[in-house]
Amino acid sequence: MEKQFRETLGAIDWGPAYYINPVGYLFESTDPTIGWWDTATRHMPELDKSADILDVGTWFGIMPRVLKEMGYTNVECTECAAHNTGVRDKLTALHELFDIQPYELEVFPGKELTLPKQYDLILILHTNMHWKIHDLYCLTRTPEQTTLTKEWQIAKGEGTHTFFVPWNLSEWQTFITSIKKYLKPGGQCIIQPHPWPYDDQPEVLEFLQPYILESSMEQATLCIK
Ligand SMILES: C[S@@+](CC[C@H](N)C(=O)[O-])C[C@H]1O[C@@H](n2cnc3c(N)ncnc32)[C@H](O)[C@@H]1O
C-alpha cells in the first residue's frame, strides 16, 4: 500500500488545490518525497477496492482523494467544526475540488461515538482528537484588561503555542470499546495520536501497549482490531 499510495500521491496535479489554499501543511502533505503518509500507509492492509473506508478528521481531504484515485470506491470522511473554525471555507472549497463530502463528527472524551455504519478500515491520522480542548481556559492579562476565553492555540512571535490535556486511561478505554463496534469482522482502525504524550504515563501506556505499532512523539501509530 505504501508504495502505490506514494506513487498515486505524486501523480495527482495538486496545483488547483494549492491555488485555493497555499499553505505549508498542504504542500508538505502532498509532496511524496516528504513521506507524510508513509507511517500510516505502511500499516494499512491490502483491501478489496469495494472495502468500506472512513477517514476521520480528513482536513484537506488528501487521504480520500488519493484512495479514490487508487480505485477505492467506498471511501467516506469526516470533519470537525470545533477544530476548523476560520479555515472552513478553504476546506469546503478543497472538498468540492476533490469531490468528497465529509460528514460532521466530533469525538468527545469519555463519550461513546456514533458512526452511521461499520467499516473495514477506519483511519484517524495525525489526529488531535485526544486533546481535551473543551476543558481548557485561557486567562489573558494586559495592563488594560483581563479576559477569560476558551482559546487553546496562541500565535506568538514566529511560532504557535498549543495547550492541551490528553485523554486519560478511562477516556481511551471508552474510545477503544466504542470504535471496535464500528469495525466489520476483520476490520481495523489505524490511529495516530499526535503528538504522543504518554511515555511518562505508565497506566495509559500499559493499556495501549497491545495496540501500539510505532510510538514516538511525532509518529505514534496504533492499530485497533
Ligand atoms: C491535524 S488534522 C489531521 C488531518 C489529516 N487526517 C492528516 O493526517 O493530515 C486533525 C484532524 O482531526 C480533526 N479532529 C480534531 N479533534 C477531533 C475530535 N474531537 N473529533 C473528531 N475529529 C477531530 C480535525 O478537525 C482535523 O481534521
The ligand as an ORCA input file, in Angstrom:
! r2SCAN-3c Opt
* xyz 0 1
  C      -4.045     17.763     12.256
  S      -5.510     17.377     11.404
  C      -5.090     15.870     10.560
  C      -5.631     15.864      9.146
  C      -5.323     14.613      8.348
  N      -6.011     13.459      8.898
  C      -3.839     14.340      8.229
  O      -3.436     13.188      8.531
  O      -3.083     15.213      7.793
  C      -6.551     16.777     12.720
  C      -7.949     16.437     12.270
  O      -8.672     15.887     13.375
  C      -9.944     16.520     13.482
  N     -10.356     16.468     14.896
  C      -9.746     17.056     15.943
  N     -10.393     16.791     17.085
  C     -11.416     15.984     16.761
  C     -12.433     15.356     17.524
  N     -12.519     15.513     18.848
  N     -13.331     14.581     16.886
  C     -13.237     14.408     15.534
  N     -12.291     14.974     14.762
  C     -11.393     15.759     15.372
  C      -9.700     17.931     12.948
  O     -10.874     18.573     12.532
  C      -8.747     17.642     11.796
  O      -9.439     17.272     10.640
*
